[in-house]
Amino acid sequence: MPQQEVFYEQSLGDRRIQVLKTYDQSYARDAFDNMDETARRRLWNSLELHENYEPADLPQIQTQDGADFMWDELLEAAHEDGNVLSFFVVNESGSGLTKSLYVSPDWPSAEGFAMSRLTGDISETQSR
């Protein structure tokens, strides 16, 4: 199995943002469970669920059904090579603590989220 690797790392003051590519589904699930509403909306949009499903077929994002549905869609999109799943996890470190904030099946979405954390620009995450 491929190893975890750092795809991006940037510091701003005492904060450090890092994007890891991982093949560890449990680690990805922990990151998913830690995501706040803004991060979940960003993931929902990056998975293009509104383009792939009729609105009536989509659960509400803030419900457990919505979270379960989004996780299943994330797993489906995370297929890299056959049965190999890969994830991009955005971590933020500061004051001696590291927290996983976002997980995505694709690099552009994770990079965008990481950059928004550095710039403080959450407008893109809330625009949809």
C-alpha positions in Angstrom: 0.0 0.0 0.0 1.3 3.5 -0.8 2.5 5.7 2.0 1.0 8.9 3.3 2.7 12.0 2.0 2.6 15.7 2.5 1.2 17.4 -0.6 1.1 21.0 0.8 2.4 22.8 3.8 2.3 26.5 4.7 2.8 28.5 7.9 1.2 31.8 8.9 2.4 33.0 12.2 2.0 30.2 14.7 -0.5 28.4 12.5 0.5 25.6 10.1 -1.7 24.2 7.4 -0.8 20.9 5.9 -2.5 18.7 3.3 -1.8 15.0 3.5 -2.6 12.4 0.9 -3.5 9.3 2.7 -4.8 5.8 1.9 -6.0 5.3 5.5 -9.8 5.1 5.4 -10.1 5.3 9.2 -8.0 8.5 9.3 -10.1 10.0 6.5 -13.3 9.1 8.4 -12.0 10.7 11.6 -11.3 13.9 9.6 -14.7 13.7 8.0 -16.3 13.4 11.5 -14.4 16.5 12.6 -15.6 18.7 9.8 -17.7 21.7 10.7 -20.7 22.8 8.7 -18.7 25.1 6.4 -16.3 22.3 5.6 -19.2 19.9 4.9 -20.8 22.4 2.6 -17.6 22.8 0.7 -17.2 19.1 0.3 -20.8 18.7 -0.7 -20.3 21.3 -3.5 -17.0 19.8 -4.6 -18.6 16.3 -4.9 -21.2 18.1 -7.3 -24.0 16.2 -5.7 -26.6 18.7 -7.0 -25.4 18.1 -10.5 -25.5 14.3 -10.1 -28.9 13.9 -8.3 -32.3 15.3 -8.4 -32.9 17.7 -5.5 -35.7 15.4 -4.1 -33.2 12.5 -3.9 -30.7 14.4 -1.8 -30.9 14.3 2.0 -30.4 17.5 4.1 -26.7 18.1 4.6 -27.0 18.8 8.3 -28.8 15.5 9.1 -27.2 12.1 9.9 -28.6 10.8 6.6 -26.9 13.7 4.8 -23.6 12.9 6.5 -23.9 9.2 5.7 -24.8 10.0 2.1 -21.9 12.4 1.7 -19.5 9.8 3.2 -20.6 7.2 0.7 -20.2 9.6 -2.2 -16.7 10.6 -0.9 -15.7 6.9 -0.8 -17.0 6.4 -4.3 -15.0 9.4 -5.6 -11.9 8.4 -3.7 -11.2 5.4 -5.9 -7.7 5.9 -7.3 -6.7 2.6 -8.8 -9.1 -0.2 -8.7 -9.9 -0.8 -5.1 -7.3 1.7 -3.7 -8.9 4.7 -2.0 -7.0 7.9 -1.5 -7.9 11.0 0.4 -6.6 14.5 1.0 -6.8 15.6 4.6 -6.3 19.2 5.6 -4.8 19.6 9.1 -4.2 22.8 11.0 -1.7 23.1 13.8 -1.3 25.8 16.3 -0.6 26.2 20.1 0.7 22.7 20.2 -2.6 21.2 18.9 -3.2 19.6 15.5 -6.8 19.2 14.2 -8.1 17.6 11.0 -10.5 20.1 9.4 -11.4 18.7 6.0 -11.1 15.6 3.8 -11.6 15.3 0.1 -11.2 12.7 -2.6 -9.4 15.3 -4.8 -6.4 17.6 -4.5 -8.0 20.8 -5.9 -10.8 20.8 -3.3 -8.3 20.2 -0.4 -5.9 22.8 -1.7 -8.8 25.4 -2.0 -9.9 24.7 1.6 -6.3 24.9 2.9 -5.8 28.2 1.1 -9.1 29.6 2.5 -7.9 28.7 6.0 -4.7 30.6 5.4 -6.3 33.7 3.9 -9.3 33.6 6.2 -11.5 33.8 3.1 -14.5 31.5 3.7 -16.7 33.3 1.3 -16.2 30.6 -1.3 -17.2 27.9 1.1 -20.4 29.7 2.0 -21.4 31.0 -1.4 -23.3 27.9 -2.5 
